[in-house]
């Protein structure tokens, strides 16, 4: 049984900046595009993310079409 807090960490590249602090991210492994938002620590420390930035994101096991950006490489 999987705990609710478990997430998947993946690497990707931001392809497009959408409104409301959301981004379209292309994953490195399978070339799938997902919608991701900026995590709390990035927003708190005012770290900017723009198109072309490599990022690390977390995805829930329940919804593999959305993610949270947790680190900008």
PDB file of N, H, CA, C and O in Angstrom:
ATOM      1  N   UNK A   1       0.836  -1.176   0.000  1.00  0.00           N
ATOM      2  CA  UNK A   1       0.000   0.000   0.000  1.00  0.00           C
ATOM      3  C   UNK A   1       0.890   1.251   0.000  1.00  0.00           C
ATOM      4  O   UNK A   1       1.892   1.301   0.713  1.00  0.00           O
ATOM      5  N   UNK A   2       0.529   2.238  -0.784  1.00  0.00           N
ATOM      6  H   UNK A   2      -0.285   2.197  -1.363  1.00  0.00           H
ATOM      7  CA  UNK A   2       1.313   3.462  -0.938  1.00  0.00           C
ATOM      8  C   UNK A   2       0.790   4.523   0.023  1.00  0.00           C
ATOM      9  O   UNK A   2      -0.416   4.756   0.113  1.00  0.00           O
ATOM     10  N   UNK A   3       1.706   5.159   0.736  1.00  0.00           N
ATOM     11  H   UNK A   3       2.685   4.970   0.663  1.00  0.00           H
ATOM     12  CA  UNK A   3       1.310   6.241   1.640  1.00  0.00           C
ATOM     13  C   UNK A   3       0.903   7.461   0.837  1.00  0.00           C
ATOM     14  O   UNK A   3       1.375   7.657  -0.283  1.00  0.00           O
ATOM     15  N   UNK A   4       0.033   8.278   1.400  1.00  0.00           N
ATOM     16  H   UNK A   4      -0.351   8.119   2.309  1.00  0.00           H
ATOM     17  CA  UNK A   4      -0.486   9.441   0.699  1.00  0.00           C
ATOM     18  C   UNK A   4       0.597  10.475   0.406  1.00  0.00           C
ATOM     19  O   UNK A   4       0.496  11.205  -0.580  1.00  0.00           O
ATOM     20  N   UNK A   5       1.628  10.550   1.242  1.00  0.00           N
ATOM     21  H   UNK A   5       1.709   9.957   2.043  1.00  0.00           H
ATOM     22  CA  UNK A   5       2.644  11.577   1.099  1.00  0.00           C
ATOM     23  C   UNK A   5       3.707  11.239   0.054  1.00  0.00           C
ATOM     24  O   UNK A   5       4.525  12.100  -0.272  1.00  0.00           O
ATOM     25  N   UNK A   6       3.725  10.037  -0.473  1.00  0.00           N
ATOM     26  H   UNK A   6       3.061   9.338  -0.208  1.00  0.00           H
ATOM     27  CA  UNK A   6       4.767   9.656  -1.407  1.00  0.00           C
ATOM     28  C   UNK A   6       4.583  10.361  -2.745  1.00  0.00           C
ATOM     29  O   UNK A   6       3.471  10.469  -3.261  1.00  0.00           O
ATOM     30  N   UNK A   7       5.699  10.841  -3.294  1.00  0.00           N
ATOM     31  H   UNK A   7       6.603  10.754  -2.874  1.00  0.00           H
ATOM     32  CA  UNK A   7       5.670  11.532  -4.569  1.00  0.00           C
ATOM     33  C   UNK A   7       6.752  10.978  -5.480  1.00  0.00           C
ATOM     34  O   UNK A   7       7.652  10.261  -5.041  1.00  0.00           O
ATOM     35  N   UNK A   8       6.648  11.321  -6.750  1.00  0.00           N
ATOM     36  H   UNK A   8       5.917  11.903  -7.107  1.00  0.00           H
ATOM     37  CA  UNK A   8       7.641  10.938  -7.748  1.00  0.00           C
ATOM     38  C   UNK A   8       8.440  12.194  -8.076  1.00  0.00           C
ATOM     39  O   UNK A   8       7.850  13.238  -8.358  1.00  0.00           O
ATOM     40  N   UNK A   9       9.776  12.115  -8.046  1.00  0.00           N
ATOM     41  H   UNK A   9      10.255  11.268  -7.817  1.00  0.00           H
ATOM     42  CA  UNK A   9      10.628  13.250  -8.423  1.00  0.00           C
ATOM     43  C   UNK A   9      11.150  13.013  -9.835  1.00  0.00           C
ATOM     44  O   UNK A   9      11.717  11.961 -10.132  1.00  0.00           O
ATOM     45  N   UNK A  10      10.952  14.004 -10.698  1.00  0.00           N
ATOM     46  H   UNK A  10      10.493  14.859 -10.457  1.00  0.00           H
ATOM     47  CA  UNK A  10      11.385  13.912 -12.088  1.00  0.00           C
ATOM     48  C   UNK A  10      12.109  15.187 -12.496  1.00  0.00           C
ATOM     49  O   UNK A  10      11.970  16.230 -11.857  1.00  0.00           O
ATOM     50  N   UNK A  11      12.880  15.085 -13.568  1.00  0.00           N
ATOM     51  H   UNK A  11      12.993  14.238 -14.087  1.00  0.00           H
ATOM     52  CA  UNK A  11      13.574  16.233 -14.138  1.00  0.00           C
ATOM     53  C   UNK A  11      12.853  16.633 -15.416  1.00  0.00           C
ATOM     54  O   UNK A  11      12.285  15.792 -16.113  1.00  0.00           O
ATOM     55  N   UNK A  12      12.881  17.925 -15.713  1.00  0.00           N
ATOM     56  H   UNK A  12      13.342  18.608 -15.146  1.00  0.00           H
ATOM     57  CA  UNK A  12      12.253  18.410 -16.923  1.00  0.00           C
ATOM     58  C   UNK A  12      12.757  19.788 -17.290  1.00  0.00           C
ATOM     59  O   UNK A  12      13.595  20.367 -16.598  1.00  0.00           O
ATOM     60  N   UNK A  13      12.229  20.311 -18.400  1.00  0.00           N
ATOM     61  H   UNK A  13      11.549  19.841 -18.962  1.00  0.00           H
ATOM     62  CA  UNK A  13      12.591  21.636 -18.889  1.00  0.00           C
ATOM     63  C   UNK A  13      11.313  22.429 -19.098  1.00  0.00           C
ATOM     64  O   UNK A  13      10.355  21.932 -19.691  1.00  0.00           O
ATOM     65  N   UNK A  14      11.298  23.664 -18.610  1.00  0.00           N
ATOM     66  H   UNK A  14      12.076  24.068 -18.128  1.00  0.00           H
ATOM     67  CA  UNK A  14      10.138  24.538 -18.779  1.00  0.00           C
ATOM     68  C   UNK A  14      10.068  24.963 -20.240  1.00  0.00           C
ATOM     69  O   UNK A  14      11.038  25.496 -20.779  1.00  0.00           O
ATOM     70  N   UNK A  15       8.928  24.730 -20.884  1.00  0.00           N
ATOM     71  H   UNK A  15       8.140  24.297 -20.447  1.00  0.00           H
ATOM     72  CA  UNK A  15       8.768  25.094 -22.286  1.00  0.00           C
ATOM     73  C   UNK A  15       7.934  26.352 -22.469  1.00  0.00           C
ATOM     74  O   UNK A  15       8.110  27.075 -23.450  1.00  0.00           O
ATOM     75  N   UNK A  16       7.021  26.624 -21.527  1.00  0.00           N
ATOM     76  H   UNK A  16       6.879  26.037 -20.730  1.00  0.00           H
ATOM     77  CA  UNK A  16       6.134  27.769 -21.687  1.00  0.00           C
ATOM     78  C   UNK A  16       5.673  28.254 -20.323  1.00  0.00           C
ATOM     79  O   UNK A  16       5.360  27.453 -19.442  1.00  0.00           O
ATOM     80  N   UNK A  17       5.634  29.564 -20.155  1.00  0.00           N
ATOM     81  H   UNK A  17       5.888  30.214 -20.871  1.00  0.00           H
ATOM     82  CA  UNK A  17       5.120  30.156 -18.927  1.00  0.00           C
ATOM     83  C   UNK A  17       3.651  30.495 -19.142  1.00  0.00           C
ATOM     84  O   UNK A  17       3.309  31.268 -20.038  1.00  0.00           O
ATOM     85  N   UNK A  18       2.793  29.918 -18.322  1.00  0.00           N
ATOM     86  H   UNK A  18       3.071  29.291 -17.594  1.00  0.00           H
ATOM     87  CA  UNK A  18       1.368  30.185 -18.383  1.00  0.00           C
ATOM     88  C   UNK A  18       1.016  31.203 -17.300  1.00  0.00           C
ATOM     89  O   UNK A  18       1.889  31.604 -16.530  1.00  0.00           O
ATOM     90  N   UNK A  19      -0.205  31.614 -17.229  1.00  0.00           N
ATOM     91  H   UNK A  19      -0.915  31.289 -17.854  1.00  0.00           H
ATOM     92  CA  UNK A  19      -0.609  32.567 -16.205  1.00  0.00           C
ATOM     93  C   UNK A  19      -0.722  31.919 -14.835  1.00  0.00           C
ATOM     94  O   UNK A  19      -0.785  30.696 -14.715  1.00  0.00           O
ATOM     95  N   UNK A  20      -0.748  32.753 -13.809  1.00  0.00           N
ATOM     96  H   UNK A  20      -0.698  33.747 -13.907  1.00  0.00           H
ATOM     97  CA  UNK A  20      -1.010  32.312 -12.447  1.00  0.00           C
ATOM     98  C   UNK A  20       0.094  31.417 -11.887  1.00  0.00           C
ATOM     99  O   UNK A  20      -0.193  30.471 -11.155  1.00  0.00           O
ATOM    100  N   UNK A  21       1.352  31.704 -12.223  1.00  0.00           N
ATOM    101  H   UNK A  21       1.585  32.473 -12.818  1.00  0.00           H
ATOM    102  CA  UNK A  21       2.529  30.977 -11.724  1.00  0.00           C
ATOM    103  C   UNK A  21       2.506  29.496 -12.103  1.00  0.00           C
ATOM    104  O   UNK A  21       2.956  28.647 -11.333  1.00  0.00           O
ATOM    105  N   UNK A  22       1.989  29.192 -13.273  1.00  0.00           N
ATOM    106  H   UNK A  22       1.623  29.882 -13.899  1.00  0.00           H
ATOM    107  CA  UNK A  22       2.000  27.821 -13.786  1.00  0.00           C
ATOM    108  C   UNK A  22       2.881  27.757 -15.022  1.00  0.00           C
ATOM    109  O   UNK A  22       3.097  28.755 -15.710  1.00  0.00           O
ATOM    110  N   UNK A  23       3.381  26.567 -15.282  1.00  0.00           N
ATOM    111  H   UNK A  23       3.206  25.756 -14.723  1.00  0.00           H
ATOM    112  CA  UNK A  23       4.302  26.377 -16.395  1.00  0.00           C
ATOM    113  C   UNK A  23       4.010  25.066 -17.095  1.00  0.00           C
ATOM    114  O   UNK A  23       3.529  24.112 -16.484  1.00  0.00           O
ATOM    115  N   UNK A  24       4.310  25.032 -18.395  1.00  0.00           N
ATOM    116  H   UNK A  24       4.701  25.807 -18.891  1.00  0.00           H
ATOM    117  CA  UNK A  24       4.251  23.780 -19.143  1.00  0.00           C
ATOM    118  C   UNK A  24       5.670  23.216 -19.128  1.00  0.00           C
ATOM    119  O   UNK A  24       6.614  23.883 -19.552  1.00  0.00           O
ATOM    120  N   UNK A  25       5.813  21.983 -18.636  1.00  0.00           N
ATOM    121  H   UNK A  25       5.046  21.442 -18.292  1.00  0.00           H
ATOM    122  CA  UNK A  25       7.133  21.365 -18.462  1.00  0.00           C
ATOM    123  C   UNK A  25       7.198  20.088 -19.278  1.00  0.00           C
ATOM    124  O   UNK A  25       6.303  19.246 -19.200  1.00  0.00           O
ATOM    125  N   UNK A  26       8.268  19.943 -20.071  1.00  0.00           N
ATOM    126  H   UNK A  26       8.995  20.627 -20.135  1.00  0.00           H
ATOM    127  CA  UNK A  26       8.501  18.710 -20.835  1.00  0.00           C
ATOM    128  C   UNK A  26       9.435  17.836 -20.018  1.00  0.00           C
ATOM    129  O   UNK A  26      10.544  18.254 -19.686  1.00  0.00           O
ATOM    130  N   UNK A  27       9.000  16.635 -19.694  1.00  0.00           N
ATOM    131  H   UNK A  27       8.099  16.296 -19.964  1.00  0.00           H
ATOM    132  CA  UNK A  27       9.795  15.706 -18.892  1.00  0.00           C
ATOM    133  C   UNK A  27      10.928  15.123 -19.726  1.00  0.00           C
ATOM    134  O   UNK A  27      10.774  14.903 -20.927  1.00  0.00           O
ATOM    135  N   UNK A  28      12.064  14.873 -19.083  1.00  0.00           N
ATOM    136  H   UNK A  28      12.188  15.052 -18.107  1.00  0.00           H
ATOM    137  CA  UNK A  28      13.247  14.381 -19.800  1.00  0.00           C
ATOM    138  C   UNK A  28      13.100  12.938 -20.255  1.00  0.00           C
ATOM    139  O   UNK A  28      13.515  12.601 -21.364  1.00  0.00           O
ATOM    140  N   UNK A  29      12.524  12.088 -19.434  1.00  0.00           N
ATOM    141  H   UNK A  29      12.187  12.362 -18.533  1.00  0.00           H
ATOM    142  CA  UNK A  29      12.508  10.666 -19.730  1.00  0.00           C
ATOM    143  C   UNK A  29      11.624  10.262 -20.888  1.00  0.00           C
ATOM    144  O   UNK A  29      12.070   9.545 -21.784  1.00  0.00           O
ATOM    145  N   UNK A  30      10.380  10.706 -20.888  1.00  0.00           N
ATOM    146  H   UNK A  30      10.018  11.289 -20.161  1.00  0.00           H
ATOM    147  CA  UNK A  30       9.437  10.195 -21.880  1.00  0.00           C
ATOM    148  C   UNK A  30       8.842  11.264 -22.783  1.00  0.00           C
ATOM    149  O   UNK A  30       7.901  10.981 -23.525  1.00  0.00           O
ATOM    150  N   UNK A  31       9.374  12.504 -22.741  1.00  0.00           N
ATOM    151  H   UNK A  31      10.138  12.734 -22.138  1.00  0.00           H
ATOM    152  CA  UNK A  31       8.935  13.605 -23.600  1.00  0.00           C
ATOM    153  C   UNK A  31       7.456  13.956 -23.412  1.00  0.00           C
ATOM    154  O   UNK A  31       6.844  14.521 -24.318  1.00  0.00           O
ATOM    155  N   UNK A  32       6.880  13.639 -22.271  1.00  0.00           N
ATOM    156  H   UNK A  32       7.378  13.180 -21.535  1.00  0.00           H
ATOM    157  CA  UNK A  32       5.507  13.999 -21.948  1.00  0.00           C
ATOM    158  C   UNK A  32       5.481  15.427 -21.409  1.00  0.00           C
ATOM    159  O   UNK A  32       6.399  15.830 -20.695  1.00  0.00           O
ATOM    160  N   UNK A  33       4.448  16.196 -21.738  1.00  0.00           N
ATOM    161  H   UNK A  33       3.702  15.868 -22.319  1.00  0.00           H
ATOM    162  CA  UNK A  33       4.316  17.557 -21.229  1.00  0.00           C
ATOM    163  C   UNK A  33       3.245  17.588 -20.153  1.00  0.00           C
ATOM    164  O   UNK A  33       2.164  17.021 -20.316  1.00  0.00           O
ATOM    165  N   UNK A  34       3.563  18.266 -19.041  1.00  0.00           N
ATOM    166  H   UNK A  34       4.441  18.726 -18.909  1.00  0.00           H
ATOM    167  CA  UNK A  34       2.609  18.388 -17.950  1.00  0.00           C
ATOM    168  C   UNK A  34       2.514  19.856 -17.541  1.00  0.00           C
ATOM    169  O   UNK A  34       3.334  20.680 -17.945  1.00  0.00           O
ATOM    170  N   UNK A  35       1.507  20.166 -16.736  1.00  0.00           N
ATOM    171  H   UNK A  35       0.841  19.497 -16.407  1.00  0.00           H
ATOM    172  CA  UNK A  35       1.334  21.490 -16.161  1.00  0.00           C
ATOM    173  C   UNK A  35       1.886  21.444 -14.737  1.00  0.00           C
ATOM    174  O   UNK A  35       1.547  20.551 -13.960  1.00  0.00           O
ATOM    175  N   UNK A  36       2.741  22.417 -14.402  1.00  0.00           N
ATOM    176  H   UNK A  36       3.017  23.142 -15.033  1.00  0.00           H
ATOM    177  CA  UNK A  36       3.349  22.448 -13.068  1.00  0.00           C
ATOM    178  C   UNK A  36       3.227  23.853 -12.493  1.00  0.00           C
ATOM    179  O   UNK A  36       3.202  24.839 -13.229  1.00  0.00           O
ATOM    180  N   UNK A  37       3.152  23.928 -11.169  1.00  0.00           N
ATOM    181  H   UNK A  37       3.173  23.127 -10.571  1.00  0.00           H
ATOM    182  CA  UNK A  37       3.123  25.215 -10.489  1.00  0.00           C
ATOM    183  C   UNK A  37       4.347  25.330  -9.594  1.00  0.00           C
ATOM    184  O   UNK A  37       5.013  24.337  -9.306  1.00  0.00           O
ATOM    185  N   UNK A  38       4.636  26.552  -9.158  1.00  0.00           N
ATOM    186  H   UNK A  38       4.094  27.359  -9.392  1.00  0.00           H
ATOM    187  CA  UNK A  38       5.821  26.808  -8.337  1.00  0.00           C
ATOM    188  C   UNK A  38       5.537  26.383  -6.907  1.00  0.00           C
ATOM    189  O   UNK A  38       4.492  26.722  -6.352  1.00  0.00           O
ATOM    190  N   UNK A  39       6.461  25.641  -6.306  1.00  0.00           N
ATOM    191  H   UNK A  39       7.310  25.366  -6.757  1.00  0.00           H
ATOM    192  CA  UNK A  39       6.338  25.214  -4.925  1.00  0.00           C
ATOM    193  C   UNK A  39       6.479  26.382  -3.956  1.00  0.00           C
ATOM    194  O   UNK A  39       6.907  27.470  -4.342  1.00  0.00           O
ATOM    195  N   UNK A  40       6.122  26.154  -2.716  1.00  0.00           N
ATOM    196  H   UNK A  40       5.774  25.271  -2.402  1.00  0.00           H
ATOM    197  CA  UNK A  40       6.084  27.206  -1.705  1.00  0.00           C
ATOM    198  C   UNK A  40       7.410  27.861  -1.406  1.00  0.00           C
ATOM    199  O   UNK A  40       7.461  29.084  -1.276  1.00  0.00           O
ATOM    200  N   UNK A  41       8.495  27.099  -1.290  1.00  0.00           N
ATOM    201  H   UNK A  41       8.454  26.106  -1.397  1.00  0.00           H
ATOM    202  CA  UNK A  41       9.798  27.684  -0.978  1.00  0.00           C
ATOM    203  C   UNK A  41      10.315  28.547  -2.128  1.00  0.00           C
ATOM    204  O   UNK A  41      10.932  29.585  -1.887  1.00  0.00           O
ATOM    205  N   UNK A  42      10.072  28.133  -3.374  1.00  0.00           N
ATOM    206  H   UNK A  42       9.571  27.290  -3.569  1.00  0.00           H
ATOM    207  CA  UNK A  42      10.487  28.957  -4.507  1.00  0.00           C
ATOM    208  C   UNK A  42       9.716  30.265  -4.519  1.00  0.00           C
ATOM    209  O   UNK A  42      10.289  31.322  -4.784  1.00  0.00           O
ATOM    210  N   UNK A  43       8.441  30.204  -4.238  1.00  0.00           N
ATOM    211  H   UNK A  43       7.976  29.346  -4.023  1.00  0.00           H
ATOM    212  CA  UNK A  43       7.614  31.405  -4.208  1.00  0.00           C
ATOM    213  C   UNK A  43       8.003  32.295  -3.031  1.00  0.00           C
ATOM    214  O   UNK A  43       8.044  33.518  -3.165  1.00  0.00           O
ATOM    215  N   UNK A  44       8.285  31.695  -1.894  1.00  0.00           N
ATOM    216  H   UNK A  44       8.251  30.701  -1.785  1.00  0.00           H
ATOM    217  CA  UNK A  44       8.639  32.430  -0.682  1.00  0.00           C
ATOM    218  C   UNK A  44       9.950  33.196  -0.862  1.00  0.00           C
ATOM    219  O   UNK A  44      10.065  34.334  -0.406  1.00  0.00           O
ATOM    220  N   UNK A  45      10.934  32.590  -1.517  1.00  0.00           N
ATOM    221  H   UNK A  45      10.840  31.666  -1.888  1.00  0.00           H
ATOM    222  CA  UNK A  45      12.234  33.223  -1.707  1.00  0.00           C
ATOM    223  C   UNK A  45      12.334  33.966  -3.037  1.00  0.00           C
ATOM    224  O   UNK A  45      13.417  34.399  -3.428  1.00  0.00           O
ATOM    225  N   UNK A  46      11.198  34.113  -3.733  1.00  0.00           N
ATOM    226  H   UNK A  46      10.318  33.760  -3.415  1.00  0.00           H
ATOM    227  CA  UNK A  46      11.091  34.905  -4.956  1.00  0.00           C
ATOM    228  C   UNK A  46      12.080  34.455  -6.030  1.00  0.00           C
ATOM    229  O   UNK A  46      12.754  35.280  -6.646  1.00  0.00           O
ATOM    230  N   UNK A  47      12.162  33.141  -6.250  1.00  0.00           N
ATOM    231  H   UNK A  47      11.615  32.471  -5.749  1.00  0.00           H
ATOM    232  CA  UNK A  47      13.033  32.585  -7.279  1.00  0.00           C
ATOM    233  C   UNK A  47      12.253  32.555  -8.592  1.00  0.00           C
ATOM    234  O   UNK A  47      11.168  31.979  -8.669  1.00  0.00           O
ATOM    235  N   UNK A  48      12.813  33.176  -9.609  1.00  0.00           N
ATOM    236  H   UNK A  48      13.695  33.644  -9.546  1.00  0.00           H
ATOM    237  CA  UNK A  48      12.149  33.281 -10.902  1.00  0.00           C
ATOM    238  C   UNK A  48      12.411  32.037 -11.739  1.00  0.00           C
ATOM    239  O   UNK A  48      13.513  31.489 -11.740  1.00  0.00           O
ATOM    240  N   UNK A  49      11.383  31.606 -12.446  1.00  0.00           N
ATOM    241  H   UNK A  49      10.487  32.051 -12.445  1.00  0.00           H
ATOM    242  CA  UNK A  49      11.478  30.474 -13.369  1.00  0.00           C
ATOM    243  C   UNK A  49      11.008  30.976 -14.724  1.00  0.00           C
ATOM    244  O   UNK A  49       9.922  31.546 -14.834  1.00  0.00           O
ATOM    245  N   UNK A  50      11.822  30.769 -15.762  1.00  0.00           N
ATOM    246  H   UNK A  50      12.704  30.306 -15.673  1.00  0.00           H
ATOM    247  CA  UNK A  50      11.457  31.209 -17.107  1.00  0.00           C
ATOM    248  C   UNK A  50      11.573  30.033 -18.071  1.00  0.00           C
ATOM    249  O   UNK A  50      12.101  28.977 -17.725  1.00  0.00           O
ATOM    250  N   UNK A  51      11.076  30.234 -19.272  1.00  0.00           N
ATOM    251  H   UNK A  51      10.646  31.092 -19.554  1.00  0.00           H
ATOM    252  CA  UNK A  51      11.119  29.179 -20.289  1.00  0.00           C
ATOM    253  C   UNK A  51      12.561  28.813 -20.596  1.00  0.00           C
ATOM    254  O   UNK A  51      13.407  29.692 -20.763  1.00  0.00           O
ATOM    255  N   UNK A  52      12.843  27.526 -20.670  1.00  0.00           N
ATOM    256  H   UNK A  52      12.157  26.812 -20.534  1.00  0.00           H
ATOM    257  CA  UNK A  52      14.180  27.031 -20.945  1.00  0.00           C
ATOM    258  C   UNK A  52      14.925  26.577 -19.706  1.00  0.00           C
ATOM    259  O   UNK A  52      15.974  25.944 -19.826  1.00  0.00           O
ATOM    260  N   UNK A  53      14.416  26.880 -18.512  1.00  0.00           N
ATOM    261  H   UNK A  53      13.564  27.394 -18.414  1.00  0.00           H
ATOM    262  CA  UNK A  53      15.085  26.478 -17.271  1.00  0.00           C
ATOM    263  C   UNK A  53      14.906  24.985 -17.013  1.00  0.00           C
ATOM    264  O   UNK A  53      13.787  24.482 -17.120  1.00  0.00           O
ATOM    265  N   UNK A  54      15.978  24.259 -16.675  1.00  0.00           N
ATOM    266  H   UNK A  54      16.886  24.667 -16.588  1.00  0.00           H
ATOM    267  CA  UNK A  54      15.819  22.878 -16.215  1.00  0.00           C
ATOM    268  C   UNK A  54      15.334  22.889 -14.764  1.00  0.00           C
ATOM    269  O   UNK A  54      15.857  23.641 -13.941  1.00  0.00           O
ATOM    270  N   UNK A  55      14.346  22.069 -14.450  1.00  0.00           N
ATOM    271  H   UNK A  55      13.920  21.458 -15.118  1.00  0.00           H
ATOM    272  CA  UNK A  55      13.747  22.057 -13.124  1.00  0.00           C
ATOM    273  C   UNK A  55      13.580  20.632 -12.619  1.00  0.00           C
ATOM    274  O   UNK A  55      13.570  19.676 -13.394  1.00  0.00           O
ATOM    275  N   UNK A  56      13.449  20.511 -11.302  1.00  0.00           N
ATOM    276  H   UNK A  56      13.457  21.288 -10.672  1.00  0.00           H
ATOM    277  CA  UNK A  56      13.082  19.260 -10.661  1.00  0.00           C
ATOM    278  C   UNK A  56      11.660  19.429 -10.153  1.00  0.00           C
ATOM    279  O   UNK A  56      11.332  20.442  -9.535  1.00  0.00           O
ATOM    280  N   UNK A  57      10.827  18.449 -10.410  1.00  0.00           N
ATOM    281  H   UNK A  57      11.093  17.626 -10.912  1.00  0.00           H
ATOM    282  CA  UNK A  57       9.444  18.568  -9.947  1.00  0.00           C
ATOM    283  C   UNK A  57       8.968  17.303  -9.276  1.00  0.00           C
ATOM    284  O   UNK A  57       9.498  16.214  -9.500  1.00  0.00           O
ATOM    285  N   UNK A  58       7.952  17.472  -8.446  1.00  0.00           N
ATOM    286  H   UNK A  58       7.521  18.356  -8.265  1.00  0.00           H
ATOM    287  CA  UNK A  58       7.319  16.359  -7.753  1.00  0.00           C
ATOM    288  C   UNK A  58       5.940  16.149  -8.331  1.00  0.00           C
ATOM    289  O   UNK A  58       5.216  17.099  -8.630  1.00  0.00           O
ATOM    290  N   UNK A  59       5.590  14.882  -8.483  1.00  0.00           N
ATOM    291  H   UNK A  59       6.177  14.111  -8.241  1.00  0.00           H
ATOM    292  CA  UNK A  59       4.266  14.536  -8.985  1.00  0.00           C
ATOM    293  C   UNK A  59       3.623  13.548  -8.034  1.00  0.00           C
ATOM    294  O   UNK A  59       4.300  12.696  -7.459  1.00  0.00           O
ATOM    295  N   UNK A  60       2.335  13.661  -7.870  1.00  0.00           N
ATOM    296  H   UNK A  60       1.784  14.353  -8.337  1.00  0.00           H
ATOM    297  CA  UNK A  60       1.583  12.733  -7.050  1.00  0.00           C
ATOM    298  C   UNK A  60       1.353  11.444  -7.841  1.00  0.00           C
ATOM    299  O   UNK A  60       1.321  11.454  -9.071  1.00  0.00           O
ATOM    300  N   UNK A  61       1.198  10.368  -7.135  1.00  0.00           N
ATOM    301  H   UNK A  61       1.224  10.359  -6.135  1.00  0.00           H
ATOM    302  CA  UNK A  61       0.891   9.098  -7.792  1.00  0.00           C
ATOM    303  C   UNK A  61      -0.547   9.060  -8.300  1.00  0.00           C
ATOM    304  O   UNK A  61      -0.892   8.217  -9.127  1.00  0.00           O
ATOM    305  N   UNK A  62      -1.378   9.965  -7.810  1.00  0.00           N
ATOM    306  H   UNK A  62      -1.097  10.650  -7.138  1.00  0.00           H
ATOM    307  CA  UNK A  62      -2.792   9.969  -8.172  1.00  0.00           C
ATOM    308  C   UNK A  62      -3.065  10.714  -9.468  1.00  0.00           C
ATOM    309  O   UNK A  62      -3.952  10.324 -10.227  1.00  0.00           O
ATOM    310  N   UNK A  63      -2.311  11.787  -9.736  1.00  0.00           N
ATOM    311  H   UNK A  63      -1.591  12.104  -9.120  1.00  0.00           H
ATOM    312  CA  UNK A  63      -2.529  12.581 -10.938  1.00  0.00           C
ATOM    313  C   UNK A  63      -1.186  12.827 -11.615  1.00  0.00           C
ATOM    314  O   UNK A  63      -0.393  13.647 -11.152  1.00  0.00           O
ATOM    315  N   UNK A  64      -0.935  12.125 -12.697  1.00  0.00           N
ATOM    316  H   UNK A  64      -1.579  11.459 -13.073  1.00  0.00           H
ATOM    317  CA  UNK A  64       0.354  12.217 -13.381  1.00  0.00           C
ATOM    318  C   UNK A  64       0.365  13.276 -14.475  1.00  0.00           C
ATOM    319  O   UNK A  64       1.273  13.286 -15.305  1.00  0.00           O
ATOM    320  N   UNK A  65      -0.623  14.168 -14.497  1.00  0.00           N
ATOM    321  H   UNK A  65      -1.361  14.160 -13.823  1.00  0.00           H
ATOM    322  CA  UNK A  65      -0.662  15.249 -15.477  1.00  0.00           C
ATOM    323  C   UNK A  65      -0.316  16.588 -14.857  1.00  0.00           C
ATOM    324  O   UNK A  65      -0.197  17.579 -15.578  1.00  0.00           O
ATOM    325  N   UNK A  66      -0.151  16.650 -13.554  1.00  0.00           N
ATOM    326  H   UNK A  66      -0.248  15.846 -12.968  1.00  0.00           H
ATOM    327  CA  UNK A  66       0.160  17.895 -12.850  1.00  0.00           C
ATOM    328  C   UNK A  66       1.339  17.661 -11.917  1.00  0.00           C
ATOM    329  O   UNK A  66       1.576  16.543 -11.459  1.00  0.00           O
ATOM    330  N   UNK A  67       2.075  18.741 -11.642  1.00  0.00           N
ATOM    331  H   UNK A  67       1.882  19.649 -12.014  1.00  0.00           H
ATOM    332  CA  UNK A  67       3.233  18.629 -10.771  1.00  0.00           C
ATOM    333  C   UNK A  67       3.534  19.926 -10.052  1.00  0.00           C
ATOM    334  O   UNK A  67       2.896  20.952 -10.287  1.00  0.00           O
ATOM    335  N   UNK A  68       4.520  19.862  -9.172  1.00  0.00           N
ATOM    336  H   UNK A  68       5.039  19.029  -8.981  1.00  0.00           H
ATOM    337  CA  UNK A  68       4.961  21.026  -8.391  1.00  0.00           C
ATOM    338  C   UNK A  68       6.466  21.173  -8.587  1.00  0.00           C
ATOM    339  O   UNK A  68       7.226  20.236  -8.346  1.00  0.00           O
ATOM    340  N   UNK A  69       6.891  22.366  -9.029  1.00  0.00           N
ATOM    341  H   UNK A  69       6.273  23.128  -9.225  1.00  0.00           H
ATOM    342  CA  UNK A  69       8.305  22.639  -9.231  1.00  0.00           C
ATOM    343  C   UNK A  69       8.925  22.888  -7.865  1.00  0.00           C
ATOM    344  O   UNK A  69       8.508  23.795  -7.145  1.00  0.00           O
ATOM    345  N   UNK A  70       9.929  22.078  -7.506  1.00  0.00           N
ATOM    346  H   UNK A  70      10.268  21.341  -8.091  1.00  0.00           H
ATOM    347  CA  UNK A  70      10.556  22.199  -6.179  1.00  0.00           C
ATOM    348  C   UNK A  70      11.990  22.695  -6.255  1.00  0.00           C
ATOM    349  O   UNK A  70      12.548  23.081  -5.228  1.00  0.00           O
ATOM    350  N   UNK A  71      12.613  22.698  -7.441  1.00  0.00           N
ATOM    351  H   UNK A  71      12.160  22.384  -8.275  1.00  0.00           H
ATOM    352  CA  UNK A  71      13.998  23.132  -7.544  1.00  0.00           C
ATOM    353  C   UNK A  71      14.282  23.581  -8.964  1.00  0.00           C
ATOM    354  O   UNK A  71      13.892  22.915  -9.923  1.00  0.00           O
ATOM    355  N   UNK A  72      14.962  24.711  -9.099  1.00  0.00           N
ATOM    356  H   UNK A  72      15.279  25.252  -8.320  1.00  0.00           H
ATOM    357  CA  UNK A  72      15.398  25.183 -10.421  1.00  0.00           C
ATOM    358  C   UNK A  72      16.882  24.915 -10.544  1.00  0.00           C
ATOM    359  O   UNK A  72      17.664  25.433  -9.747  1.00  0.00           O
ATOM    360  N   UNK A  73      17.291  24.125 -11.514  1.00  0.00           N
ATOM    361  H   UNK A  73      16.656  23.705 -12.162  1.00  0.00           H
ATOM    362  CA  UNK A  73      18.697  23.730 -11.662  1.00  0.00           C
ATOM    363  C   UNK A  73      19.500  24.813 -12.341  1.00  0.00           C
ATOM    364  O   UNK A  73      20.703  24.651 -12.548  1.00  0.00           O
TER     365      UNK A  73
END
